[in-house]
Amino acid sequence: MIYKTKNPKVRHDPRTDCLIWLQCQSGEYGSKWCPTRKRMIGAHRWMLERVTDEQIPDDMAIDHLCRNKRCVNPAHLEVVSHRENRNRAIAHIRAMEEQQAA
């Protein structure tokens, strides 16, 4: 995959193909200073913007398709509405609960 990197800010997990953010954390998510916005942003948002060369509007969310909140692999990230992101998270939690109950 083209996103595999020797960047010291990330570590590749060969089992999941996730690129794990190793630097600054904000809760369960990686974070990065964004000089153009003059504030910290999610490392996953920063990485996706860097790869696509487009700024993602603040009213949009990034869904971690891999469910790993520290992953910054652009192939594992999708720009969605906050509502869609929440609905997907709820569906994932319910699926995990059903799996555990079985």
N, C-alpha and C positions, 0 to 999 in steps of 0.2 A: 504494500500500500504506500502511496506517495507521502502520507503524513507521518510515517515513521521517521524519527528524528534523533539526532544526537544532542538536542537542546537540553541543557542542564535543568531547565524549568519543568520538564516533563519526563515521565518514565513510561515506557511502553510495556503493557501487560500482554504477553503473547497469548495468554489463555482467552482473553476477551477482546483483544485488539484495541482496548482503551488506551488513551494517552492520559496518564494521571498527572494532574497539576501538583507540583511539589512545593511551590513557593507559598506566598501569603494565602491564608484561609480566612473566610468569613462564614462562620457556622460550618455547615457541611460542604460548602462550595469553595472553590479556589477563587481568588480575587486578584485584580491587577490594577495599578494606577493607570488611568487613561488621561494623558496630557491634553488631548483635544477637548475632553469634557471636564477636565480639572476636578476629577473625583475618581473614587474606586469603582470598578465595574466587575462583573463576574468574568473570571478567566475564560469560561466557555463562550461568552458573548464576545470578548476581545479576540479570541482565536477565530471564531466564525467571521467576524468583521474583517480580520486580517486576511483570511483566505479568500473571501468573496469581494473584498475591496469596497464594501458597502456598509454604511452605518445602519444598524438595526434600530428601528424606532423604539423608544422607551416603553411605548404602550404594547409592545409585542414581547412574548416570552420565548425562551429557548427550551425545547423539550429534549431531555437526555433520553434518547431511544434505548440506550443501554441500561438506563436506570442508575448509572454511577454518577453521582453529583460532582465528583472531582474530575470527570473525564472531559477533555477538551478536543477529542478527535472529531473534526468537522463531519466525518461520515456518520457519527453517532448523534448529531445535533440537528434539530429541525426548528425553524422559526414558526411559531403558532401564536394564536391569541392566548391571553391569560386564562380565559374560560376553557379553551381546549386543553391547555396544559394541566389545569386543575382536574378536568374530567378524565384525562388519561391517567393522572396520578391516582385518582380515586379508583378507577377501573383496575389499575395494577395492584393496589392494596387489597381490593376485594378478591382478585384472583389469587393473591398470595394467601389470604385468609382461608379461602375455599380449599386451596391445595394443602394447607396445614391441617384443616379439619378432616380431610379425606384419609 
